[in-house]
C-alpha cells in the first residue's frame, strides 16, 4: 500500500479514536489513555534497550498504571489527594528489587526505569487534571485537552508545510536534520492565529489563556519533538515503534504533548483555572 495512503488511513483512525474517547466521557478517556501510557512507556523502554540499558519493565508498567489511575481518581475527586502517596512505595520496592537483582548494573537499570516514569507517565498523569479542571468545578470536560491537541496538530502541520516550502536554516541539524527555523516560525504563527477563536470553539478558557497555551504548544511542542528525536538517534532507531503504519509508534505521536501538558498544567494551577 502506498505510504501516503497508509499515513492517511492510520491518521484518520488515530483521530477518531482519540477524539471519540474524549467525547464519550471520562471512563472512555481514562481507559484509552491508561493503555496509551503503558504502550508509550513500553516504546521508551525498547528505545533504551537498544542502547544497552535494561529497564525493569514489568514493575515499571505496574507503577505506570497505578500512578495514572490514582491521578485519574484524585483529579476527578473520586478519592482524596492523600491516595497519591501510594505511588511513593514504588521507589522503595524498586530498590529492594535491586538488592536481589542479578543484573550487572542494577542501579543503571533502575535509573532508566525511573526516567520512563518521569518522561512518559508523569505528563499523562497530569493530563487527568486538564480534563477535571477547577474552571469546570472539577467535573469532566474534553474541551481543554482537545483544544490543546488541536493546537498541537495545527502546529505540526504548519511547521511541516512551512519547513517544506521555506526551510533553509536548520534548527538542530545534529538531532533532527529536517527541522528548520522557518518551520518553527511558520508553525508558531499558524498555531497562535486560530487560538484567537478557541474561546468561541471550546469555551471554558479566555482568549488570552488560549493564546498563551498556543505559545506553550509552539515552544514546548518542538522541544518535546526534539527530545524524542535525540532519544531515537541515541538508540539508532528511526521510529519508536510501528503500531501506526506510516506514522511510527505511539511515542512518535505524543512526543510533543509530553512537554506541553506539564507546562499547561502548571499554568492552569497557578491561575486557578
QUIQUI-V61925 format. One record per pair of residues at least 24 apart in sequence whose C-alpha atoms are under 8 Angstrom apart, sorted by the first residue. I is the first residue (numbers start at 0). GAP is how many residues later the second one is. Records with the same first field share a line. If there is no record, write none. Layout:
I->GAP + GAP
//
This chain:
2->243
3->242
5->239 + 240
6->238 + 239 + 240
9->234 + 235 + 236 + 237
10->236
18->127
21->120 + 124
22->119
24->115 + 116 + 117
25->114 + 115
29->39 + 42
32->91
33->31 + 34 + 35
35->214
36->27 + 28 + 31 + 83 + 84 + 87
37->26 + 27
38->211
39->80 + 210 + 211
40->75 + 76 + 79 + 80
42->197 + 198 + 206 + 207 + 208
43->72 + 196 + 207
44->67 + 68 + 71
45->194
46->184 + 185 + 188 + 190 + 193
47->64 + 183 + 187
48->186
49->185 + 186
50->183 + 184
52->55 + 56 + 59
53->54 + 55 + 58
54->54 + 55 + 56 + 57 + 58
55->53 + 54 + 57
56->56
58->35
59->53 + 54 + 57
62->24 + 27 + 54
63->53 + 57
66->54 + 58
67->53 + 56 + 57
68->56
70->54 + 55 + 57 + 58
71->53 + 56 + 57
74->53 + 54 + 57 + 63
75->52 + 53 + 56 + 62 + 63 + 64
76->61
118->139
119->138
122->134 + 135 + 136 + 138 + 139
123->134 + 137
125->135 + 136 + 139
126->134 + 135 + 138
128->136
129->135
132->140
133->138 + 139
134->69 + 70 + 137 + 138
135->68
142->59 + 60 + 61
143->58 + 60 + 61
146->51 + 55
147->65 + 66 + 69
148->108
150->40 + 44 + 63 + 66
151->39 + 65 + 66 + 69 + 104 + 105
153->33 + 36 + 37
154->32 + 33 + 35 + 36 + 62 + 63
155->31
156->30
157->25 + 28 + 29 + 30 + 32 + 33
158->24 + 25 + 26 + 27 + 28 + 29
159->27
161->24 + 25
174->51 + 54 + 55 + 58
175->50 + 53 + 54
183->34 + 38
186->31
187->26 + 27 + 30 + 31
190->24 + 27
204->68
212->51
215->44 + 47 + 48
216->39 + 43
219->36 + 39 + 40
220->34 + 35 + 36 + 38 + 39
221->34
222->33 + 36
223->31 + 32 + 33 + 34 + 35 + 36
224->30 + 31
226->28
227->24 + 27
//
